[in-house]
C-alpha cells in the first residue's frame, strides 16, 4: 500500500506547531549520550619551507617570508606545535625572531603574490604583541584579553558580529585583521578538529583496530599555537606569568606547591633584590635616627 501527499498537505505537515502531539514520534528532548574512551589529542602542523628577510622601516623591523606554493603536506614534515609555542614565547630579540620565523613556516595564512611565491609580513612590534597575547590567553584565558562591557565604546557594544574580538586597545594592531579560523581558535572553537582511528601520526604501525585519536589540523604557525592553548585548557593544564617584574615568561603550574617564578634563576634574582631593598630601608632608617639624636651645637 502506498501513500501519496500533495504539496498543500506537505506544507501543512511540516507546519505543525512545535508542541503538537507527535504520536509515535514523540522524541526525547535531551540528546543521547555516548561515552568515548580516553584518547590522545594532537595538533598537526606541516610548516612550509620559507625564506625570511628583514628590513628597517619607520615602525621598526619588518620581517617578510617567502616560500613555495603550498602542496599536500607529507607526514615527515610535521613538527611539534607545543615546542613551537614554547620557543615563540622565549624569543627576546629580532635576531631570535628571524631564526624562529625561518623554522616555523608562515606565521599567518599565506597571501598569494604570484604563481611561484607566497608572502606574509610582520613587524617586530607585532611579533611582541602576539607573544603577549598568547601569554595572556594561556595564563588568564579569554577574559584576560577582552574588554569588559563598561569599558567598551558605543560602537563596540553594537558590534553585530557574533564572534567580534573586542580586546583592549593595546592589541588592536594585531586583532584588527584576525581571520575567522583564528578568531574561532581564540574563542575555543577551533576549526579542523576531528576524531578518527586512522591517525598516521600516532598509530601508523599499530595493528587494527587502531585506538581513537582527536586531531587538530592547522595551516599556520599562529593557528598551531592557538590550537595548543585550546588543548592545554581542555585537559586542565594551568599556566602562570613569572612574578619578576622584568620577566614575562609563562610557565606551566605542575604541582600544588606555591610557585611565583618561572625558574630558579628568577626566584634567586627576586630574593636578592628583596634583601637589598630591605637592607637599604634599614640603612636609611638608621641614618634618619642618627640625624634626630645627634646633639645640637651650643650657640656662642
Order of alpha helices (4+ residues) and beta strands (2+ residues): alpha-beta-beta-beta-beta-alpha-alpha-beta-beta-alpha-alpha-alpha-alpha-beta-alpha-beta-alpha-beta-beta-alpha
